[in-house]
């Protein structure tokens, strides 16, 4: 995988806290279907759009607004992580 895979790995790690073992499959589908790219090519510029799609889908599974806000905030914080390539 490319250097951007660190960001992809971080997104999956955060998502595992909410979706468990299905996180990777879920994230891969969101990236491929909504961003039209390979998951390992995820960039910080993609995070805002990806976050919007993820939260929209997860909101269909839960009405817990605090959980959704927490998840969204954690994903947003990845865009501030300097170790991931832009």
C-alpha positions in Angstrom: 0.0 0.0 0.0 1.0 3.6 -0.4 1.9 6.1 2.3 -1.7 7.3 2.4 -2.6 3.9 3.8 -1.8 5.2 7.2 -4.8 7.4 7.1 -6.9 4.6 5.8 -5.7 2.4 8.6 -6.6 5.1 11.1 -10.1 5.4 9.7 -10.6 1.7 10.0 -9.2 1.7 13.6 -11.7 4.4 14.7 -14.6 2.7 12.9 -13.8 -0.7 14.6 -14.7 1.0 17.9 -18.2 1.4 16.5 -18.8 -1.4 14.0 -16.4 -4.0 15.2 -15.0 -6.5 12.7 -17.2 -5.2 9.9 -15.4 -1.9 9.9 -12.9 -2.6 7.1 -15.6 -3.9 4.7 -17.8 -0.9 5.6 -15.1 1.7 5.1 -14.0 0.0 1.8 -17.5 0.2 0.4 -17.9 3.9 1.5 -14.7 4.9 -0.2 -15.2 2.9 -3.3 -18.8 3.8 -3.9 -18.9 7.4 -2.8 -15.3 8.6 -3.4 -14.8 6.5 -6.5 -11.3 5.5 -5.5 -9.3 2.6 -4.0 -9.3 2.7 -0.2 -5.5 2.9 0.0 -5.6 6.1 -2.0 -7.6 7.9 0.7 -6.4 11.4 1.4 -7.1 14.0 4.1 -9.0 16.0 1.5 -11.4 13.1 1.2 -12.1 12.9 4.9 -14.9 15.5 5.1 -16.9 13.8 2.3 -16.2 10.4 3.7 -17.3 11.5 7.2 -20.6 12.8 5.8 -21.3 9.5 4.1 -20.3 7.4 7.1 -22.4 9.4 9.6 -25.4 9.3 7.2 -25.2 5.5 7.0 -24.5 4.9 10.7 -27.4 7.2 11.6 -29.7 4.7 9.9 -28.4 2.1 12.4 -28.7 4.2 15.6 -30.5 7.2 17.0 -27.8 7.8 19.5 -26.8 11.4 18.6 -23.9 11.4 21.2 -22.4 8.3 19.6 -22.7 9.8 16.1 -21.2 13.1 17.2 -18.3 11.3 19.0 -17.6 9.1 15.9 -17.8 12.1 13.6 -15.4 14.1 15.8 -12.9 11.3 15.9 -13.0 11.0 12.1 -12.6 14.7 11.8 -9.6 14.7 14.1 -7.7 12.5 11.6 -7.5 15.4 9.2 -5.5 17.2 11.8 -3.0 14.3 12.2 0.2 15.5 10.6 1.5 11.9 10.1 -0.9 11.3 7.2 0.0 12.5 3.8 -2.4 15.1 2.2 
